[in-house]
Amino acid sequence: MLKMAVLVSGGGTNLQAIFDAIDDGSITNAEVSVVISNNPNAYALERARQRGVDAVCVSPKSYETREAFNEALLEKVQSYGVDLVVLAGCLVVIPKIMVDAFPNRMINIHPSLIPSFCGTGYYGLKVHEAVLARGVKITGATVHFVDDGTDTGPIILQKAVEVKQGDTPEILQRRVMEEAEWKIMPRAIDLIANGRVSVVDGLVKITEAEEGNKE
């Protein structure tokens, strides 16, 4: 059973998508061991409590230095003995010590088709504002492993979403979540939980399902 720590900063809609996918069998062989937020008021923590999952706040404001916060965050994640760290709307800059501790065992969901509209400064509504300002016709979401860069790790899954006339950043954000994020994040977790994802020369390889367990 794959044990996960899910890191969140806000409402936790991607977290809920993970819970729902576990319930309906879209995610198998995996469980959420802990939900951690940098924000004590994040509704994602309430989602975890309602489910009986440990809900923990590790806030930078509680520590004198960023280094102390980074160490405390890593220590808390490691204390649960998790196999995979899932960044599901986490706005904290993940420290190198955590990336090093979970090589190719930490995944992130980004609301665009990487390498477009990603990197430093592209988060939340800012991504969708940039998409609309550029006038692209297709956007989407990407699940990728986390490395030392910003949105530069090996790509696991992507899904395209149409940009429609009249879209606002908020409308587009919702469509990308519903049509892409909430589908490919659970899918990526299921693939990883069932040993079907590997990284070879910096690229993700996904193996076919075993005979007798075809999807």
C-alpha positions in Angstrom: 0.0 0.0 0.0 1.5 3.3 -1.1 1.4 5.9 1.7 1.0 9.5 0.7 1.5 12.9 2.3 -0.5 15.6 0.6 0.7 19.2 0.9 -1.9 21.9 0.4 -2.3 25.6 0.9 -6.0 26.3 0.2 -9.3 24.7 -0.3 -8.1 21.3 -1.3 -10.1 20.6 -4.4 -7.4 18.4 -5.8 -7.2 16.6 -2.4 -10.9 16.0 -2.6 -10.4 14.5 -6.1 -7.8 12.1 -4.7 -10.2 11.1 -1.9 -13.0 10.6 -4.4 -10.8 8.5 -6.7 -9.8 6.3 -3.8 -13.5 5.8 -2.9 -14.5 4.9 -6.5 -11.6 2.6 -7.2 -9.8 4.9 -9.7 -6.9 4.9 -7.3 -5.9 1.5 -6.0 -3.2 0.3 -3.6 -2.8 3.8 -2.1 -3.9 5.8 1.0 -3.5 9.3 2.3 -1.6 9.2 5.6 -1.4 12.9 6.3 -2.5 16.2 4.9 -0.1 19.1 5.7 -0.7 22.8 5.1 1.3 25.9 5.6 -2.0 27.7 6.2 -3.8 27.0 9.5 -7.1 28.2 7.9 -6.9 26.0 4.8 -10.2 24.2 4.2 -8.1 21.3 2.9 -7.3 20.5 6.6 -11.0 20.3 7.4 -11.5 17.9 4.4 -8.8 15.7 6.0 -10.4 15.8 9.4 -13.8 14.9 8.1 -12.2 11.9 6.5 -10.3 10.9 9.6 -6.9 11.7 8.1 -4.3 13.5 10.2 -4.4 17.2 9.4 -1.3 19.1 10.3 -0.3 22.7 10.0 3.4 23.6 9.6 3.5 27.3 9.2 6.6 29.4 8.3 5.3 32.0 10.8 6.1 29.6 13.6 9.8 29.5 12.9 12.5 32.1 13.2 14.2 31.2 9.9 13.2 29.7 6.6 15.8 27.0 7.2 14.1 26.0 10.5 10.7 25.8 8.7 12.1 23.7 5.9 13.7 21.3 8.4 10.4 21.1 10.4 8.4 20.4 7.3 10.7 17.7 6.1 10.8 16.1 9.6 6.9 16.1 9.8 6.6 14.5 6.3 9.2 11.9 7.1 7.6 11.1 10.5 4.7 9.4 8.6 7.0 7.1 6.7 5.3 8.0 3.4 6.3 6.7 0.0 5.0 9.6 -2.1 4.6 13.4 -1.5 1.8 15.0 -3.4 1.7 18.7 -3.9 -1.9 19.5 -4.5 -2.2 23.3 -4.6 0.8 23.8 -2.4 2.1 27.4 -2.7 5.2 26.8 -0.5 8.6 26.7 -2.3 9.7 23.2 -1.7 13.2 23.2 -0.2 16.0 21.3 -1.7 16.4 19.1 1.3 12.9 17.8 0.7 13.5 17.2 -3.0 16.7 15.4 -2.2 14.9 13.2 0.4 12.2 12.2 -2.1 13.9 11.8 -5.5 11.2 11.0 -8.1 8.8 10.4 -5.1 7.3 13.9 -5.1 4.7 15.0 -7.7 3.0 18.3 -8.5 0.0 19.4 -10.5 0.5 22.5 -12.6 -2.4 24.2 -14.4 -0.9 24.5 -17.8 0.7 22.3 -20.5 4.3 22.5 -19.4 6.6 24.0 -20.7 4.1 26.7 -21.5 3.1 29.1 -18.8 5.2 27.6 -16.0 8.2 28.4 -13.8 8.7 31.3 -11.4 5.7 33.5 -11.0 3.2 31.2 -12.7 0.8 29.9 -10.1 -2.9 30.0 -9.3 -4.9 32.5 -11.4 -1.7 34.0 -12.8 -1.3 31.0 -15.1 -4.8 31.5 -16.5 -4.4 35.2 -16.8 -1.3 34.7 -18.9 -3.0 32.1 -21.1 -5.8 34.5 -21.9 -3.4 37.4 -22.4 -1.4 35.3 -25.0 -4.5 34.2 -26.8 -3.7 30.5 -27.0 -6.5 28.2 -28.0 -5.4 25.1 -25.9 -4.3 25.0 -22.3 -4.5 22.2 -19.8 -2.7 20.6 -16.8 0.4 18.7 -16.1 1.5 16.2 -13.4 5.2 16.0 -13.0 7.9 14.9 -10.6 9.5 17.6 -8.6 13.2 18.4 -9.0 15.4 21.3 -8.0 13.9 23.6 -10.6 10.4 25.2 -10.9 8.1 23.0 -12.9 11.1 21.4 -14.6 10.8 17.8 -13.4 9.9 14.8 -15.5 6.4 14.9 -16.9 4.1 12.1 -16.0 0.7 13.0 -17.5 -0.8 15.9 -19.4 -4.4 16.7 -20.5 -5.5 19.5 -22.9 -8.4 21.8 -22.2 -10.0 24.1 -24.8 -9.8 27.9 -24.2 -13.2 29.4 -25.1 -14.2 32.9 -26.1 -15.5 34.8 -23.2 -13.4 32.9 -20.7 -12.3 34.8 -17.6 -9.3 33.6 -15.6 -11.8 32.2 -13.0 -13.9 30.4 -15.5 -10.9 28.9 -17.2 -9.3 27.9 -13.9 -12.5 26.0 -13.0 -12.6 24.2 -16.4 -8.9 23.2 -16.2 -9.6 21.8 -12.7 -12.7 19.9 -13.7 -11.5 18.6 -17.1 -7.8 18.0 -16.4 -6.4 18.4 -12.9 -9.0 16.3 -11.1 -8.5 13.5 -13.7 -4.8 13.3 -14.2 -3.6 13.7 -10.6 -5.5 10.6 -9.4 -4.5 8.8 -12.6 -0.8 9.5 -11.9 -1.1 8.4 -8.3 -2.7 5.1 -9.4 0.0 4.5 -11.9 2.8 5.1 -9.3 1.0 3.1 -6.6 0.9 0.1 -9.0 4.5 0.3 -10.0 3.9 1.4 -13.6 6.0 4.6 -13.6 9.7 4.8 -13.9 12.1 7.6 -14.9 14.8 6.7 -17.5 17.3 9.4 -18.6 15.1 12.1 -17.2 11.9 10.9 -19.0 8.9 9.1 -17.6 8.1 5.6 -18.9 4.7 4.1 -18.2 4.4 0.4 -18.5 1.3 -1.5 -19.6 -1.1 -3.0 -17.1 -0.3 -6.7 -16.4 -2.3 -9.3 -18.2 -5.5 -10.1 -16.2 -5.5 -6.6 -14.9 -6.1 -4.7 -18.1 -7.9 -1.4 -17.8 
